[in-house]
Amino acid sequence: MRIGVDLCRSRGEVADYLAAQGVPFREAHEIVGKVLRAAEQEGKSIREMPLEKLAKFSAAFGRDLSTVLTLESALARRGVAGGTAPGAVRAALEDFNSRVAKLEEKP
């Protein structure tokens, strides 16, 4: 089950990574699909795939990929209103607390 969760979460992160490296987004998704199929056949997660093997799928893969595949990194990239980045969550909580305080002030 853990590998399945890892594959699902990593898919978008790796596609975003490749797109940031200049790979067209549609092509990035196709590459990620191939990588994930290969990883699954080997019983590995994408995190366990060596860079040399990933490079066979795309030269855009670099050593910095491992930094993209952390939970903290994934959350931090979602810094929009309603996103999961720590700052966005703090802002939402502050807004919520402010609204509750205003409601409590009313008779």
N, C-alpha and C positions, 0 to 999 in steps of 0.2 A: 504493500500500500504506500509506503514512503516514497518509492521510486515513482509511482504514479502521480503523487502530489507534486514531487519535484519536477517531473516532466511538464505538468500543466502550468506550474508557476513559472518555470524557466522559459517556456516557449515564447511568450511575449517579450520577456526581457532580452533574450538573445536576438530576436527579430529587431527590436528597437536598437540594440547595440550595432547590428550589421547596418541598419539604415543610417545610424550616426556615422558609420565608417564610409558612407557614400554608396552603399548597395541599395538599389531601388527597393522600396518596401515590399512590393509583391514578390520580387526575387528573393528577398531576405526570408520571407515566410516559407517559400519553397525550399530554400537551403536548410532552414531549421527543421522542416518536416523530414528531410533526408537524414539529417544528423540524428534526430530523435529516433527514427526507425533503426538506424545503425546502433545507437546506444541501447535501445530496447532489445535488439537481437543479441547483444553482448551481455544483457542483464545489468547494464550500468546506467547511471544518470549522466546527463550531459556534463555535469561537473567532473565526472571521472574520466571523461574522454581526453586523451593527451592532445596538446596543441598541434602536434605533428599530424594527427589524424583529422582534427578539425580543419586544418589548412588544406586538406585534400578536397574538402567541400567548398571552401572559399578562402582566398588569400587575405580577406578582410579580417579574419580572426587574428587577434593579437594576445599577448600575455596579459593585457589589462582586462580580458574577459572575466577572469575570476572575481574582479572587484564589482562587476555588474551583477553577478549571481548571488549577492548577499541579500538577505531580507532588508537590512538597513538601507542598502543602495536602492532597492526596488521601491521601498516606501518613500525615500527622499525624492525620487524623480516624480512623484505624484503631488507636486506642490501647488496645485490649483485649489480653488475654493471647493470644499467637499472632498478633496483628495486625502490620501493616507500619509502624506509627509508629516513628520512630527510638528512642524510649524503650522501647517494647515489644520491639524487636529487641535493644537493649542488655541488657534484663532477661533475655531468652531466652539470649543468649550468656553472660551471667554465670552463669545457672543451669547451662548446659551445661558451662562451664569448671569450675564447682564440682563437678559430678558426675564429670567426668573426673579431677579432682584426687583425689577420694575413692576412685575405682577404682584409681588409681595407687598410693595409700597401702596398699592391701590387698596382702598377700603372695601 
